[in-house]
Amino acid sequence: MRCLFSLLAVITLSACNFNVTPTFYVRDVQDVISDNQPIDIPIFLKIPASDVDSCNSEIGQVLGILTTHGMNGTLLSCSTDEDNFFAVANVEFTASLVPSKFSQADNFTGIVALIVEEAEGGVYYLNLQANPKLPKAISDIENALFFATLDASQVGFVITINNDTRRPIDLNIYDSFVNGIPTDYGTFEVGPRSELEIRSSDVGANLFFDRGWFGVADFEI
């Protein structure tokens, strides 16, 4: 699982950090809880490539392999980064919100998912999980593409929780950077029509790669 999501740093750019940046909405989480059905949402990622001229071919091959494993992505454009040093592919994937009685889910369509796990006393846990099919997809990418150099240590996770309701919600968040402030465990209020940025610590990222998921937050309803 160590290489689980490092396919997103597919080209030999080990010095180029890459962030996975899904935004999840409170109303979607509420719908998942009430309907007990998953929801798919778009996620837009910037993936490093070797150069602009090769970007379409390189990223296209990676997306083709992912598609064979049921994880679709669309290459939107290729450009250079802000420093005009690296090429960057702008890609649309799918992320999922999935109800589960456990910390993980066996199957979903998104490349990552926010697992909504019900506990006792009206408490719900939010866990970020990789698609269970990713390990096989990664193996196929490594075997098929000579340019794919995978470096999980360069991948970070920045999760935004958007409270698109009219009521505040309290989130208990652990071992993360919350709006840039480090916390081991703390309660944060997300006001109506506002959002909270949760950047995983190295511990959280390592858990994601080692076991396939890490805890983001919990809350009560």
C-alpha positions in Angstrom: 0.0 0.0 0.0 3.1 2.3 0.3 2.8 3.3 -3.4 -1.0 3.5 -3.2 -1.6 7.0 -4.4 1.8 7.9 -5.7 0.7 7.2 -9.3 -0.3 10.8 -9.2 3.3 11.8 -9.2 3.8 9.7 -12.3 6.7 11.4 -14.0 10.3 11.5 -12.7 9.8 14.6 -10.7 10.5 13.5 -7.2 11.2 17.1 -6.1 7.7 18.2 -7.1 5.2 17.9 -4.3 1.6 17.0 -5.2 -1.5 17.6 -3.2 -4.8 15.7 -3.3 -7.4 18.4 -2.6 -11.0 17.2 -2.4 -13.8 19.5 -1.2 -16.7 17.8 0.6 -20.0 19.5 1.5 -21.9 19.1 4.7 -25.2 18.7 2.9 -23.8 15.8 0.9 -22.6 14.2 4.1 -26.1 14.7 5.6 -27.7 13.1 2.5 -25.4 10.1 2.7 -26.4 9.6 6.3 -30.1 10.0 5.7 -30.3 8.0 2.4 -27.6 5.5 3.2 -26.5 5.8 -0.4 -23.1 6.9 -1.9 -22.6 10.2 -3.7 -20.0 10.9 -6.4 -18.5 14.4 -6.8 -15.9 15.9 -9.1 -12.3 16.4 -7.9 -9.9 18.5 -9.9 -6.2 17.7 -9.5 -2.9 19.2 -10.9 -0.6 16.3 -11.8 3.1 16.9 -12.7 4.3 15.8 -16.1 7.8 15.8 -17.7 7.0 18.6 -20.2 4.1 20.2 -22.0 4.7 18.5 -25.3 4.7 15.0 -23.7 1.9 15.7 -21.2 -1.0 14.5 -23.3 0.6 11.2 -24.1 2.0 10.5 -20.6 -1.1 11.4 -18.7 -3.3 9.8 -21.3 -1.6 6.4 -20.8 -2.1 6.6 -17.0 -5.7 7.6 -17.4 -6.2 4.7 -19.8 -5.0 2.1 -17.3 -7.1 3.7 -14.5 -10.1 3.4 -16.7 -9.6 -0.3 -17.1 -9.9 -0.6 -13.3 -13.1 1.5 -13.2 -11.6 4.8 -12.2 -12.3 7.3 -14.9 -10.4 10.6 -15.3 -10.5 13.3 -17.9 -7.5 15.3 -19.0 -8.7 19.0 -19.2 -5.4 20.8 -20.2 -1.7 20.8 -19.9 0.3 23.9 -18.9 3.4 25.0 -17.0 3.5 25.6 -13.2 3.7 29.1 -11.7 7.5 29.1 -12.0 7.4 27.9 -15.6 9.6 25.1 -14.6 7.4 21.9 -14.5 4.6 20.8 -16.8 1.3 20.3 -15.1 -1.8 18.3 -16.2 -5.2 19.5 -15.1 -7.3 16.4 -14.6 -10.8 15.8 -13.4 -11.5 12.6 -11.4 -14.3 11.4 -9.2 -14.4 11.3 -5.4 -17.1 9.5 -3.5 -18.9 9.9 -0.2 -19.7 6.5 1.1 -21.8 5.3 4.1 -20.3 2.4 6.0 -20.6 0.6 9.3 -16.8 0.3 9.2 -13.8 2.6 8.8 -13.4 1.4 5.2 -15.6 0.5 2.3 -15.1 -2.5 0.0 -16.1 -0.8 -3.2 -16.8 2.7 -4.7 -16.3 4.5 -8.0 -14.2 7.4 -6.9 -10.4 7.4 -6.9 -10.7 8.4 -3.2 -13.7 8.5 -0.8 -14.8 10.1 2.3 -16.2 7.2 4.4 -19.0 8.2 6.7 -18.9 5.7 9.6 -21.7 5.7 12.1 -20.7 5.0 15.7 -22.8 5.0 18.9 -24.6 8.0 20.4 -25.1 9.8 17.1 -21.4 10.2 16.4 -20.1 9.9 12.9 -16.5 9.4 11.8 -15.1 10.8 8.5 -12.2 8.8 7.1 -10.4 9.4 3.8 -9.8 6.1 1.9 -8.1 5.1 -1.4 -10.1 3.1 -3.9 -9.4 -0.6 -3.1 -8.6 -1.2 -6.8 -5.7 1.3 -6.8 -3.0 -1.3 -5.8 -3.6 -3.4 -8.9 -3.8 -0.2 -11.1 -0.5 1.0 -9.7 1.1 -2.4 -10.5 -0.2 -2.2 -14.1 1.1 1.4 -14.5 4.6 0.5 -13.2 4.7 -2.5 -15.5 3.5 -0.7 -18.6 5.0 2.7 -18.4 8.8 3.1 -18.3 8.5 6.8 -17.3 6.4 6.1 -14.2 8.5 6.8 -11.1 6.3 6.6 -8.0 7.2 8.6 -4.9 4.5 8.4 -2.2 6.5 10.7 0.1 5.7 13.7 -2.2 1.9 13.3 -2.0 0.0 15.4 0.6 -3.7 15.6 1.4 -5.7 18.9 1.8 -9.3 18.3 2.6 -11.8 21.1 2.6 -15.1 20.8 4.5 -17.6 23.3 3.2 -20.6 24.0 5.5 -23.3 24.8 2.9 -26.0 24.8 5.5 -27.6 27.5 7.8 -26.4 25.9 11.0 -22.9 25.7 12.5 -21.2 22.3 12.9 -18.5 21.2 15.3 -15.8 18.9 14.0 -13.3 17.1 16.2 -10.1 17.0 14.2 -7.0 15.1 15.0 -3.3 15.2 14.0 -3.7 17.8 11.2 -3.1 21.4 10.2 -6.4 23.2 10.5 -6.4 26.4 8.4 -2.7 26.3 8.7 -2.6 25.7 12.5 -1.2 22.4 13.8 -3.4 20.4 16.2 -3.2 17.0 17.8 -6.9 17.0 18.7 -9.2 19.9 18.8 -12.8 20.9 18.2 -13.5 23.5 15.5 -16.7 25.2 14.6 -17.5 25.5 10.9 -20.0 28.3 10.6 -22.9 28.5 8.1 -21.7 29.2 4.5 -18.0 28.8 5.6 -15.3 26.2 5.2 -12.4 24.6 7.0 -9.2 23.4 5.4 -7.7 20.2 6.9 -4.1 19.4 5.8 -3.1 15.9 6.9 0.1 15.5 9.0 2.9 13.1 7.8 1.4 10.6 10.3 -2.0 10.8 8.5 -0.5 10.5 5.1 1.7 7.5 6.1 -1.4 5.8 7.5 -3.1 6.4 4.1 -0.3 4.7 2.3 0.3 1.9 4.8 -3.3 0.8 5.4 -5.3 2.6 2.8 -7.1 5.2 4.9 -6.8 7.8 7.7 -9.2 9.5 10.1 -10.1 13.1 9.2 -12.7 14.1 11.8 -15.7 13.1 13.8 -18.9 15.0 14.7 -22.4 14.5 16.3 -25.8 15.0 14.8 
